[in-house]
Amino acid sequence: MDAESPPRLDLSRRTVLRIGLAGPVLIMLSGVGALVPSAARANEVRGLFLRDDDRVMLSAICPAVLNGALPDAGRDGVVAEIVTAIDRLLFDQSPHVQADLRHLFDLLTFAPTRMLVAGVWSPWDKASTDEIIGFLDGFRGSRFAALRSAYFALTEMTGAAWYGDERSWDRIGYPGPPEVIRAEGNDPA
């Protein structure tokens, strides 16, 4: 092979056909996902950014992401508070980030795309922890950058919401932020 020649892709006819068929299917699913949220929008909007369906999904995902980090006592209440913290966190994001997350949440809360893309066949509130961990592992190890980004978005915002709460600090051995001691006469107020 000549040093100046570009690398050659060896694609079989079958591979080309699969790619050719997968593209329109993915485009169709994303189009359906864009239409269906109008039905999902009919649900009551309780939070700043999150819809009810988003809250159900995140409530199911949080314990899987924070596996072992949550207290046993009052776990459901803590998960609800984490979801509320995520809502506040997302409300403060740029419109671009919010739009991307809205697409992700719509994809994951619309049953057909949840099943096809995430592989979660049960509704979120009935999905097992193993099923959710399998979905997260699949996104994390995906060859598609968009799914890996979705994994990091879901896990990072969940982690930020929980570990930003001082109730989590004892469980991880974090003593809290250092106390700032100001010298007399250096008060910024």
N, C-alpha and C positions, 0 to 999 in steps of 0.2 A: 504494500500500500504506500502511496506517495505521501510524504510528510505534509503536503499542502492540501491534499484531498480531505473533504469533510468526512466525519465518521458516518458510516452507513447504518441505517436502521433496518434490521431484518424483521419485517412484519409479514406474518403469514396472511393469507387471504381471510382466514377465519378471524384473526385478530382485527383486521381492518373492518370486517363486517360487524364484529361486536362493538367496536368503537363507533362505527357509523350508526348502529341502532341505539347505543347507550346515550349518545348526545341528545337526540330528539326526545327520548324518554325523560332525561334529566331536565331538559328545557320545559317539557310539558308539566312535570311535577312542580317545578318552581313557579310556573304560571298558575297552576291550580292552587299552590300555596299562597300566591299573591291574591287570588280571588277569595279563598275561603276565610281569611281573617276578617272579611267583612261580616261573616256570620259570627265569628268569635268576638268581634267588637260589640256584638249585641249584649255580651255579658256585662255585668255591673263592673264599673271601673272603681276600685277602692283605693288604689295607691297613687303614687305620684307618676310612676312609669309603668308598673306591672299591672296586668289584668288578672282576673281571677284564675284563668287557666295557667298563666305564668306562675302564679303563686303555688298552685297545686304541683306543677312540674318541679319548681325549685324546692318545695317542701319535701318532695321525694328524693331529689338529687342530693340535698345538703347532708343527710346522714351517711350517704355512700361516700361523698367526698371527704367528710370529716370523720370517717370511720375510726372509732375509738377515742376521738377527741371531745366528744360531747358528754355532758354529765348524764347519768342515768335518771336522776330525779328531775322531773319537770322538763324532760327532753322535748316534748311537743311544743311547749311554750318557748323554749330556747330556739327551736327551729323556726317558729313563727317570727321571733324577734330577729333572727338572722335574715329571713326573707324581707322583713321590713327594712333592715339595714341595707340590704342589696337594692331595694327599691329607692332608698334615699341616694345611694351611691350612683345608681344609673340615672336618676333624675338630674344629677349634676354633671353628667357627661355631655360631650359635644353632640350636636344634632347628627353628625356623621356616625359616631359610635352608637348613638341610640337607634339610628336606622338599621345599622348592621345587626344589633342585638334584637331589634324587633323582628327582622327577617329570621334570625335563628330561633327565637321563641315561637314564632308562628309555624316554622317548620317542625319544631318539636312538640307543639301542642295540637297540631292537626293530625288526627289519627292515622290516615294513610301514609303521610310522609314520616311520622314518628316510627311507624312499623318498617317502612322501606329503608329509611336512611339510618335510623338509630337502632333498629332491630328490637325495639321494645314493643311487644305485642299487647301487653296489658295496659289499661289506662294508668297514668302515672300514680294515682293514689292506691292502685292495687298491684303495682309492679314490685317484685321482690328486690331486695338489696343486691343479690347476685345478678339479676337481670340488669339493674342500673349500673353496677360495676362493670359488667360485660360491655354495655353501651359505651361507658366512659373509656374503657381500655381500647375498644375498637376505634373510637375517635382519636385517642392519643397516638395509637400506632398506625393510623391511616396513611396511605400514600398520598392522599389529597390534603394540600395545605389548608384548605378551608375547614375541613373537619378537625385537623389538629388545632387550628386557631380557635374553633368553637370549644374544643376541650379545655384549652388554656383559659378562655374567657369564663367558662362555667366554673372551673376550679379556682381560678384566681379571685374572682369576685366573691365566691363563697368563703374562701380562706380569709380574704381581707375583711369581710363582714364579721366573721367569728373572732379572728385574732385581734381585731381592733377593739373588741369588747374586753374590758378588764377582767370579767369573770373567767376568761380562758387563760389568763396569764399564769395563775398558780399551777394549772395542769401542765404547762410547758416550762415552768421554772423561770418565767420572766418577772423580774421584780418591779417592773413598771418604768416609766420614763424617769430620768434623773430629775431631782429637784433643782430648780434654778435659784441660786442664792445671789442676790444683787448687793453690791457694796452700797453703803449709805451715800446718798447724793447722786447715785447713778440710776435713779428710778426714771424709766422712760415716760411715766405719766405726767 
